[in-house]
Amino acid sequence: MFFRIGLSLLLLVGMSPICAQDALEIVKKADEKMRGKTSQAEMLFRTIRPTWSREMSVKAWLKGNDYAVILVLSPIKDKGVTFLKRKKEVWNWMPTLERSIKLPPSMMTQSWMGTDFTNDDLVKESSIVNDYNHSIIGDTTVQGRPCHKIQMLPKPEAAVVWGKLIVCIDKKDFIEMHSRFYDEDGILINTLTALEIKLMDGRLIPTRLEMVPADKKNQKTEIIYNKILFDRPIEDSFFTIEKMRNLK
């Protein structure tokens, strides 16, 4: 009995670096699937509440993990509001105030523009690839697609929003099908589901994402991708505070 337990532990220890490496590679592929080297997207945010709903059109530009710009196109009262990420800095331009504000790390947990997504979800100050340790904890099926179930725990030195993530990634196409976000106490906060998977600019991706908070009944936010282009050149100079202020 002791020999069998010892052998099992030895096998687990011997396998863990391989499993960890596999999990990291899977997460990298899923992350790159939605980002590409660059991406330019036109999206609709639909925020749904028990007594009302609201739609917001945005345009977004991403380059790698270091640069991002999100421009609000509508409604009129929010038109021109812009968010900029440059490496670990996040800035917000408010045209009505004619002010650019640097967002502190404490604001990354706050709601992005009144939706169920956080600032960090949208501008990605933290990186699911670099700021977490990854491990495969099982297999599952989501919407008929066999998936790896991967646990992500933050690295000790990482400044991240979430205490744990459980992510289901499609084994064939590396699509992040389902994600659960937990706080530092292990309490489920949000659940993200990928829907309506289609080819866009030659990539098979979810064209609708649904974020549902765990403790708020009949509440959710959807992101609908109307258009997305991958791997078109974008200069680093596009991602500057001056450009953010003058983006149309």
N, C-alpha and C positions, 0 to 999 in steps of 0.2 A: 504493500500500500504506500509506504513512504517513498519507495523507488518510483512508483507511478506518478505521485504528486510532484516529486523532485524533477522527473523527466518532463512533466507538463510545464512546470515553471521554467525549466531550461529552454524548452521550445518557445515559450512565450517571450522570454527575454531575447532569445536569438532572433525571433521574427519581428520584434517591435520596431527596429530601425527601418526595416523594409516596408512595413505597413505604414509607418509615419511618412516615409518618402513617397509611397504610393498616394497617400491622402493629400499630401502637399501638391503633387503633380496634378491630381484630379482637380483640386481647388484652383490651381493656376490656369488650367485649361478652361474651366468654367468662367473664371474671371475674364480671361482674354476673349472668350466667346462674345461677351456683351460689350467689350471695350474696343477690341482691335488695337492697332497701334494708335489710331485716332478714331473718333466717331463724331458725327454731327447728326443730331436728332431733333425732330419736331414731335412734341408730345402733348397730350391732353391729360390734365389731372382732374379727376372727378371725386370730390369729397362729399360723402354721404352721411347724413345725420338723421336721427329719428323724425325730425320735423322740417328738414330742409336739405337741399343739396346745392353744390357750387362747382362750376367748371372753370379751369384756368389753363390757358395755352402757354406753352413755354418752348424755347429753343435752347439746345444745349450743345456745347463743344467740349470734347474730352481729348486729352493727349497723354497716353500712358497713365501712370498713377500719380503724377505730380501736378498736372494742370487740368483745370475745368472752369468753364463759364456757363452759367445758367441765366437766361434772359426771359423775363415774364412779358408776354405779348398781350394778354388780356386776362381779366376784365380791365376796363379803362382805368379804374382807380389804382390798379397795381402795375399798369403798363410801364415798362422801363426799369422796374426793380431788377437788380442784377446781383448775382453772387459769383465771386471769383475765388478759385483755389490756386495758390502757388506754393507747391511743396507742402509745408506744414502751416502755412498762413491761409486764413479764410477771411475774405472781405465782402462787404455788402454795400451796394450803392443804392441810395434812396433818392430818386429824382425830385420828389416833392420837397425834400429838405435840402437838396443839393449837398448831400454829405455822404462820404464813404466811411464806413465803420469797420474796424478790424474786430472780428468775432473772437472772444476768448474761448478756450477749450471747454469751459463750463456751459457754453451755449450749444455745444454739439448735441446735447441730449434734448434740446428744445424742439418743438414742432416746427417743421419747415412750412411757412406760409399758411398755417392753420390746418395742415393736412395731418394724416397719421404717420407720415414719414418724418424722421428727425433730420436736423441739419446734416448730421454725419452720414445718414443714409444717402443723401443727395450729393453732397460735395466730397464725401469720402475722405475726411481728414485721416481716419484710420484705414488701414489696409487689411483686408481679410487674408491676404497672402503673407504679408510680412509681420503683422502684429499678433498673430495667433499661432498656437501649436495645434496641429491637426492629427486626428486619428480616425480610422474607419471603425465604426462600432456596430455595423451590421448592414444588411441589405433590406430593401423594401421596394414596393411598387407604387408609383404615383401616376394616376391617369393612364394606367396601362403600360407605363414605361419602367422597366427594371432600373433601380437606382442604388448607388452607394449612399449609406447614411453616415455622415461625417460629423464628428464633434470638434468644435473649435473652442479652445480655452485661451484667454489672453496671456501673452508672455508677461513675466513679472514687471519688466520695465516699460511696457506699452501703455500709453494713455488712450484707452478705448472706452466706448460707450457701454458695451455689453459685457456681462459676466460670463456668458456662454452662448454659443450658437449651435444648433443642430440643423444641418443642411443636407438635403437629399438631392443628389446630382445624378442625372441620367447617365447610365453606363455607356451608351452608344454615342450620343451627341453632345455630352458634357453640358447639358442645360440644367441650371439651378432651378429645380422644379418646386421645391418647398423648403422654407426656412423658418425656424422658430428662434426668437430672440429672448434671452433671459437676463434678468438683472443679477447683481452680485450675490443676492440671496437665493438664486436659483428659481425665482418666480417668473413664470412666462409673462412677457409683456406684449409682444406682437407676433403675428404669424403672416408670412409672405407666401403667396401662391402664384406660380407662373401659369398663364392660360393662353389659349388661342395661338399655338405655336405655328409659325409660318416662315416661309423664305422671305427675307428682306435684304436687298443688296447682296444676294448670294449666300446669306447665312440663315440657318434654321434657328430662330430665336422666339421667345415668347413675345407676343405683341400686346399682351395685357398683363399687368401685374396688380395683384390685389393685396393690400396691407390691412389686416384686421387686428385691432387691439383686443387683448384678452378680457379686459374688465369693463368694456363699454359696449353694451348691447345695441344691436342695430346700427353700428358705426363702422365705416371702412373708407379707404381711399384707393382709387384705381388709377394706374398710369396706363394710358393707351398710346402706343407708338404709331403715329401716322406716317412717319418717314424716318429712315435712318440710313446714313452712308458711312461705310467703314474705310479706313486706311487712305483717306484723302489727305494730302499734306496740309499741315497747319503750323505756321511759324511760332516759335516760343514767344515772340514779340506780341502775338495776339492776346496773350494772357498777362496783361498789365493793368494796373489801376487806371491809368489814363485811358486805355482802350475800353475798360469796363464802363467808365463814365460817359463815353460817347457812342456806345454800341446802339445800333438801331435795328 
